[in-house]
Amino acid sequence: MEGQSIELELNIMAMPELTDSTEPGQTAVGETDAAPQAIAEVRRWTIDDSENLYRITGWGEPYFSINAAGHVTVSPQADHGGALDLYELVKGLRQRNIGLPLLLRFSDILADRINRLNAAFARGIARYRYPNTYRGVYPIKCNQHRHIVESLVRYGTPYNFGLEAGSKPELMIALAMLQPQENPEPDQQNQPLLICNGYKDREYIETALLARRLGHRPIIVVEQVAEVALAIEISRNLGIKPILGVRAKLSTQGMGRWGISTGDRAKFGLTIPEMLTAIGQLRQADMLDSLQLLHFHIGSQISSISVIKEAMTEASQIFVQLAKLGGNMRYLDVGGGLGVDYDGSKTNFYASKNYNIQNYVNDVISAVQDACVAAEIPCPVLISESGRAIASHQSVLIFDIVATNDINPPLPKVKAKDHAILRNLMETWETITVDNYQEAYHDVEQFKTEAISLFNFGYLGLKERAKAEEIYWACCRKILQICRQQEYVPDDLENLEVNLASIYYANMSVFQSAPDSWAIDQLFPIMPIHRLDEEPTQRGILADITCDSDGKIDRFIDLRDVKSVLELHPLMEIEQEDAPPRVEPYYLGMFLVGAYQEIMGNLHNLFGDINVVHIQMNPKGYQIEHLVRGDTIAEVLGYVQYDPEDLLENMRRYCEQAMEDKRMSLEESQLLLENYERSLLQYTYLKPTSGIHTS
């Protein structure tokens, strides 16, 4: 069935220029007149075609889909609640003067992710009759924003869901966000855990230990041997017995970008000899019973279940051996790694995963239980730090397209008296067929090279060179139309699709809102959120509005690998009486961006934080739970130590001097100062415009 869908997709996309999906009164900007020579019949594009093309069913279930209007919908409560039309939601937010780009956060999705994870462990525990419990924790590093952490603590309360801190600042967050127990018991197991990871100094350990007096249950995970002696000393000084864990450097090798998180040379954790040293120090201090947890982490976004199985086997044996050496082993923390299927392929590709949550849970439980039963030791409380799997789905980045650049010049007229190179190019264009398109491509490449050489030596003028380039691109488009109908594209023509791709200029900064896309080639699903009942006849890449050549996205999800262009719709012009045509807004969404992106974004070109809207479902539809306004220009300038008042005062002095020198009128001076002062208070991103198109 999937193979049939792929074949259908290829057949439809082979005829992109012929489908007429333009609404009355609208014209597509930049459409070409070039068309395949023989097409029997073109059927109407449907939302099923869009579902297959953008693979929304694969990566979006159970939260995202397409409705009959051709708009993306979100169901924050999955199968237990209603759906929101993203396009209509964005239009409503625009009417509230909330500018794009904006980040939509759906707190109900956070609740559903926590419910699903805990339900999977409950089913696994029941299936294997596992004689202990599960206590999840959320790693704050995944998304530290206050409203996210507050929501996770609230939704996790029924499950005694805790927090994980990987630094001293995150420890400050965790201590204040988690509700301590009023009458904690030393061995109380049904309270949220506070896992203390990361490098630690004296103040970190003191703070964590003192938190036990509040009623928290902090577990200090030893990352390096020196922390053991420090914990022993502080414990004696304060008279507070710690709960300690050790982080193991497993030999099991992870996969993908984070595969180096394991092994003897990994950044964090103890080797087996170092663990034995730590045990010896605790035994000598008569504190071996404080050692209660084993922790490991084999990397983020584990795509293959076989890696998880192998890691669990090794970690379970280490746990058993620590218990046999006298450790009071009660907890096993399997760390993060639970993957997200970004491309919807359900494979071991790095942007996907070949397992579901239940498969993951079952392998964790069975491995631990088998090892403990064989060794005749009690099974531990299971802990996971599944931040990506919890936080990714709840955020959607929405941005508009402010301009396009298409390679679609008009075909010029060539006269008999024109240079021979122009006549050769035009003759090639006229004779391109399915039988000779590859040869024709080689010919036009040679003619273009000759035209540039003739220009450089002064034998062609600027107008003649322009004609040569216009005919060259017309030939390439005609050849590309034929390529799209072939089952196999010759190697020398593979880059033709990319070379002819349009550039869609997105009102966003990749560095601020999708840094992983730039830094580590992370793939995120990207698609239009409307017009999905129309055929996307353009192929494009996305360029952001920063002045950086790296500020682009030219890698997109596909079924088998990665594709270099994204299928998009042409911008639509709407005729207006007594006014130039305006371009209809075109909105794209980048999905599954709730983990890491927001906190890792930077201020490249001083594009600041974007508007963030928290949406919560209610019986009447939805409500805006929180609105976090994005940075103004004045705020961003303050981050880099500029005082907006000083800047404005400098501008006033410059204007006064210009007026005194008769270089500027009073009216011009006032207009400049008004614009300058008003701009300081505005969003760092672009305002909505009528749209721009260039060819």
N, C-alpha and C positions, 0 to 999 in steps of 0.2 A: 504493500500500500504506500509506503513511504517512497519507494522508487517511482511509483506512478506520479506522486505529487511532485517529485523533482523533475520528471520529464515534462509534466504540464507546465511547471514554472519556466523551464528553459524555452518551451515552445512559445509561451506568451511573451516572455521577455525578448524573444528574437524579433518582435515586431513592435518596438516601442514607439515609433513615430506615427503609427496609423490610428491608434485608438482615439476617438473623439470624445473626451470626457469633459470638455469645456462647457461651463454653464452659459446660458444665454446672457449676452451683455459682457462676457468676459473673454479675454484672449490670453493665451499662454505666452509669456515673455520668452523670446529666444528660441521658439520652436523652429525646426529645420524643414525645408522643403524636400530634402532627400528622403527617399523611401525605397524599400525593396521592390524589385521589378515585378514579382509575381506573387500575389497573396490571394488565396481563394476566398477566405472569409475571416473576419476578425470578430471574435465573440467579446461580449462586454466583461470588463474587469469586475471582480466581486471581492467582498471582504474575505472570502476564503482564500483567494489568491494572495491578499495582503498578509493573512495569517501565515501562509506557507512561506512567503518571501521573507518576512521579518522574524519568523520563528517564534512568535509571541506565545504560542501554546507551549513550546518547550521550556522557555525560561520564565514565562510569566505566570503559569498556574501556581496556585489558585487565585492569584490577586489581579492579574491584568488580562484583558481581552479586548475585542473590538465589537462595537454594537452595530445595529443596522444602519445608523447614520454615517458609519465609516469613521467613528471616533474611538480612541482608546478609552477604555473604562478601567476603573480600579475598584476592587471589592475588598476594602480593608479588613473586613471580618471574614474573608474567604467565603465559605459556603453558608455562613450563618448570618449574613446580613445583606444589605442592598449594595448597589453599585453606583459610582459617581462617574459622570462623563468628564474626562480630564479637560477636553476642549472648552466645554461650558464652564467648568470650574475656573480655568485660566481667564476666560473672558470676564467672569464675575469679579475675579481678583483685580484685573486691570481696571474695571469700573470703580473699584475701591482705591484707585491710585497706587496700587502696588505694582511697581515696574518689574520688567524682565531684565536679566535672567532672575529666576526665583527657584528656590528649593522647596518642594512640597514634602512634608513629613507626615506620615499617617501612623499615629500612635497605636491605632487598633491593630496594625500589622505587627508591631512589636509584641502586643499581647498575644496575638495568634502564634507568633514564632516561639515564644516562651511556652505556650500551651502545648504546641506540637512536640517540642523537645522533651518536655516533662512527660507527656503522654507516651512517647516512644520508649522512654526509660521505664515507665510503669508497665507497659506491655512486655518489654524485655524481661524485667524482673519477675513478672508473673509467669511468663513462658518458661524460663529456666529455673524458676523457684529459687531465685537468688536470695540468700538470707540476710540482705542488708538493703540500704536505701541509696537514692541518688540525691546529690546536693549540687546543683549547678551554680556557677558564678559567672558574672558578666565581666570581661576584661575591659576596664575603663579606657585603655589606650585605643580601642577600636573606634570610639566616638565619645569624647569627653563632655560634650555640650550638656548643660544643666538639664534642659527639658528632656533629653534622651535618658539620662541617668535617673532622673526623678520618675519617669514613666516606667522604666525597667524595674526599679525598686518597688513601685506600686503594683505593677502587674505580677512581679515575682513573689510577692508576700505570701500568697496561698501555698507556694511551693518551697518556702524558706530559701528562696533564691538569693545568693550573695553577690559580692563584688570581688574583683581581683585588681590589685594595685601594682603597677610595675615601676613606680617612682615615688618619691616623697610628695610631690604635688598631688598625684593621684591618691595617695594614702590620705591626704587632707580631705579630698572629696569623699572617699569611701567612709571615713569616720563620721562625717557630718550627714551623709545621705542615708546610711543604714540605721535603722532604729535598734538601739541596744535593748537587751533583755533586762527587765526590772529586777528579777531574782534569778540570775543565771546559776545553774548548777555546774560543777566542774566537768561532768561527763555528759552534759546535755547535748544530744545529737540533733534535735529538731529545731535548731536556730540557724539563721543565715551565717555563712562562713565569710571571713575576710581573708583572702589569700594574699600574702605580702611577698611579691616577687621583686626582681630587679636588684641592682646593687644597693647596698645599705651602709649608712654610716651610723655612728652612735645615736644620733638624734632620731633617726628612722626607727631603730630597734627599740629605743626607750619609749617612743610614742606608741608603737605597736603594742608593747607590753603593758603600758599604762592603760591602753584601751580595754584591757580585760577587766579593769576596775569599773569601767562604765557599763559593762555587760555585753561587750562585743566578744566574738570568738575569732581572734586573729591567729593565723597560722603563718609563722615566719619561715619562708622557704630559703634554705641556704643555697646561694649561687656560687660561693667560693669558700674555700676552707677557712680563711681568716675570719669569716663571719661567725663561725662556731665559737671561737674563744671570746669574741666580743659579746655574743648572746649570753654565754655563761657568766661573764663578768657583770653585765648589766642586770641579769636575773638575780644574782646574789646581792647586788647593791640595792635593788628595789624590793627584794623579797617576793617577787612574782615569778611563778614557774611558767616557762614558755611552752607553747605547742610548736614544735619544730618540724620542718620537712626538709628533704634534700631533693635537689633537681638533678636528674641523671642525664649524662650525655650518652644517648643510645648509639649503638653502632649501626642500627637500621638507618638506611639512607632515605631521606624524603625525596619528593619529586618536584620538578618545576623550579620556579624562581626562588623558593625558600628551602630547597633541598639541603643547603649548607647549614641549616639550623641544627643538624645532628652531627655526630662523629666526635672524635677526640679533639679536634680543633674548633669545635663550635664555640660561639661567643659565650654562652651561658652554661652553667651546670658543672657537675663534678664527674670526673672519671671514676671508674671502679676503685682504683687505689686511693683516690682522694676521699671517696665515701668511707672506706675502711679507716682512714686517718680521722675523719670526723667522728666515726663511731668510737674509736679509741679515746678521743678527747672527751666525749660525752660520758663514756663509761668511767673514765678517771675522775670526772667531776660528779659522779653519782647522779647523772641526769639523763641516762640512756632512755628512761621511760618518757622523756619529753619528745623523743623522736617518734612521730606518729604518722607522717605523710611521706609518700614518694610522689614526685612530680616529674613529668617529662614533656617535651614539646618537639614534634618532628616537623614543624613548619606550618605555615598558613596555606590554606587552599590545597589540601591533599586531594588529588584527582583520582587516585586509584585505591580501591579498597584493599588490594593486596599489600600495600605499604602499611596501612593501618593494622591489618592482621599481623604482619611481621613485627611491627613495633609493640603491639599488645603482648605478643608471646614473650619478647625479650623483657619488657617492663614487668610483666607478671612474675617472671622468675627472679628478677632483682627484688621485687617486693617480698617474695617468699624468703629469699636469703636474708634480707634485712630483719625480718621477723625472727628467723632462726638464730641470728646473731644477738638477739636480745632487744631489738627495737620494739616499742609499743605500737606496732603498725595498725592504724585504724582507717587511714584514708589513702586512696589512690587517685591522683589527679592526672587525667590523661591529656591535659592541656588543650590547645586549640587544634585547628586543622580541618574541622568539619567544613567541607567545601560548599561552594555555591555554583550552580549550573548557569554560568553567564551566557553561554551560547545555545543552550537548550539541546545539545547533542547527546547528553547522557553517556559520554565516553570518558576515557582517561586523558583526553586532551587537557592542556593546562588551564583552559578557561571553562572547564566542565567538571563533571565527576561521574563515575560509573556506578554509583550507589545512591541509595536514599538514606534518610535519617534513621529509619528502622534497621537497615542493613548495618549501618555504623554502630548503632546501639547494641545490636545482637552480638556483633563481633567483640565489642568491648566487654560485655558481660560474660560471654562464654569463655573468653580467654582467661579472665581473672578467676572465674569460678573453677575452671579446670585446674589451674595451677594451685589454688588454695586448697581445694579438696584433696588433690594428690599429696600435698604437703601436710595436710591435716592441721591447717591454721584457719582462724576465722576470716571470712570474706570481708573486705573493707567497704566503707562508704565510698561510693564512686562520685568523682567530681569531674566536670568538664568546663572548659573555658571557651565555649563556642561563640565568639564575638561576631565573626563575619556572617555566620549562618543566622544569627539573631538580628543583626542590624542592617544588613545590606538591602533587603527588600523594601524597607519603610521609607526610603527617600527617592524622589524623582526630581531630576534637574530639568527645568523647562526653559528653553531659550528660543528666541526668534531669529529669523534670517534677515539680515539688514541689506544684503546685496548679493548678486551672483556675477560670476564671470564665466561666460560660455565661449567655447571655440566654435563659432557658427557664423563666420563672415559670409556676406552675400557672394554669389559666384559672379566674378566680373566678366565683362565682354572682352573678347580677344579679337583683334582685327588682323587682316592679312599682313599689314605693314608692321605689326608688333614683332618684337624680338623672337627668334626661333625657340628660345627656351620657354617662352610663354605659350607659343603654339604647341610645343611638344607636351607641356603640362595639360593644356586643354584637350588635346587629342586623347591623352591617356584617360582623363576624366570621362570623356564621351564613350570610351570603349571598355570600361571596367565591367566585367561579368563574373558570374560564379565560376567560370572556367579559367579565368586568367587573373583573379584578384590578387593572388600572391605575387605573381610576376609584375603586375601593375604597381604593387606597393614598392617593390625594389626600384622600379623605374622612377616613381615620383620622389623617392628618397634621393636618388642620384640627381634628378633634375633640380631639386631644392638646393642640394650642395653646390651644383654648378651655378645656380642663380646667385647664391651668396658670394661665390668667388668672383663672378662677373661684376657684382655690385662693389666688392672690395677693390677691384682694379679699375673701377670707374666706367665700365661698359653698360651698366644698368643704372637708371635713376631710381630715386626713392619710390616714385609711383609704380615703376615697373617691378621693383622688389615687392612692394605691397601686393600687386596683382599676383605675383608668383606665389607668395605665401597664402593668399586667399584660395587660389586654385589647389594648392597642395593640401590645405585643410579640407577642402571640399572632397578631394579624392580620398583622403583618409576616412572621412565620415561615410562615404559610399562603400568603401572596403569594409569598414566596421559593421555596417548593416548586414553585409553578406556573412561576415564572421559569426555574427550572433545567431545565424541560422544553421551553422555547421556543428556537427557532433564533435569534431576535433578542430582546434585552432592551431595552426603551425606555430612553432616556437618563436619564429621571428616576428609574429604578429601579436604575441601575448600582451605586450605593453601598449597596444593600440588603445584599448579601453581606458587605461590609466591616462595616457597622453591626451585623450580627447575629453577627459572628465571635466565637468564644470566645477568651479570653486564656489561653494556656498559659504558666505561670510556670516558667522554665528556671533550673536551679541553675547559673548561670554569670554572668559579666560580659561584656557585649558589648565594653566598653572595654578589657578585659584580653585577651580571647581572639579577638575578631573586630573590631578597631578599624577596618579598612577598610570594613566593613559600615556602621558609624556615620559615619565621616568622609567617605567618597567614594562611598557607595552601591554598593560592590562587591557583586556577587552571588556567593554560594557555594551549592552544592547542599546542601540540608538535607532529611532524611527520617528516619522511624523506622527503627531497625535490626532490628526484629522485628515480628511480627503483620502481615506483608506478604501473608499469605494471607487476611487479613480486609479487608473494605471499610472505608476510613477515612470514617466518616459525619459527622465534625465538620469545620468550617472554622475555622481559628484563626490568630492571630498569636502571636509569641513575645515575652514580656517577661522581661528578666533580673531579678536580685534586687538590683540597685542602686536607690538612691533618686533616679533621674533619669529624666525622661520620655523622654529620648532612648535609654534603655536598652531598646530593643525592636528586633525584626526584623519588618517588615511588607512586605517585597519579596522575592519568591521566583522562582526560575527557571521559565520556561514556554516553550512551543515558539516562539511568535511574538514575545513581548515579555516583560513582567514581570507576575506576578499578585500581588494584594494579600493573599491568604490562602493558607494551606497546608492541604492535606487531612491530617487527623490522626484518630487513634482515640480514642474516649472512654476515660477511665480505668476500670479494671475493679476492682470490689469483690469480695473473696473472703470468704465467710462463715466465721466461726470459732466453735467451741463456747466458751461462757462468756467471750466477748470480743467487742468491737465488730468490725465488718468491717474488714479491712485492704485498702489499695489496692495493686494489683499495680504494681511499678516499670515505668515507661514511659521507654524510652531513645531519644534522638534522636542522630543523627550530623550534624556539619557537615564536609563533605569538601573536599579540595583547599586546605587552609589552611596548607600548609607554607612558603609564601613570605611574608615580611614580618610576618605577624600576631603571631608570638611576640615579636619584638623591639620592635614598636611599641606593644604593650599598655601601659596605664597603671594606676595604683593607685586609680582612682575608687572612693570608698567604702571604700578600703583592702582591696579584694579582690585578693589577691596572685597570684603565679605558681601555676599549677595543677600537679597531678601529671603527670609525663611518663614514659611507659613505652616503651622501645625494644624492639621485637619483631624477632627474626631467625628465619628458617626453618631447620630442621635435619631430618635423616632421620626423626626420631621425631615431628615436628610443628613445634614452635616452642620458643624459649627467650626468657626476658627478658634481653636483652643489657645494658640499663642501666635503673635506676629512679632518677629525679630527683624527689625529694619536693617538693611545692609548699610555699609559704610558710606558716609558722605565724603566728598573730596577733602573737606577740612579735616575730618577724622583721620583719613589716610595720610595726609600731609603731616599730621601730628605724630603718627607712628615713626616717621623718619625725621623727627625733630625740627619741623618747620612750624612756626607760629603763624596761623592764618591772619591774625591782626597785623603782625609785622609785614607780611606780604602785601596786604591790602594798603597799608600805610606807604610802603615803597611805591606801589602803583600810583597812589595819589600824588606823590612827589614827582614821579616821572611825568604824569599828565600835566601837572602845573608847569613843569619846565618846558614841555612840548608846546603848551599854549603860549607861554612867554616868548618862545622862539618862533611863534607864528607857524608851527608845523601841524597844529591840531586846533580845531574849533572847540568852543565850549560844549556844543551839542555832542561832538564826537567824543570828547573827554567823558562826559556824563554817561554816554552809552557804553563806553568801554568799562568804566568803573561799575556800572550797574550789572553788566554781564559778568564781570569778574567776581563781584560780591555774591551774586545769585548762584554762580557756578560752584562756589565754595560750599554751599549748603545742599548741593544736589548729589544724587547717586553717581557713582563713578562710572557706570555703564551708560550706553547710548539710550536716548529717548526714542520712543516710537516715531518712525518716519513714514513717508509715503512709499518707501522702498526704492532701491536703486538696482539697475541692471546694466551690465556692460558686456559687450561681446568682443 
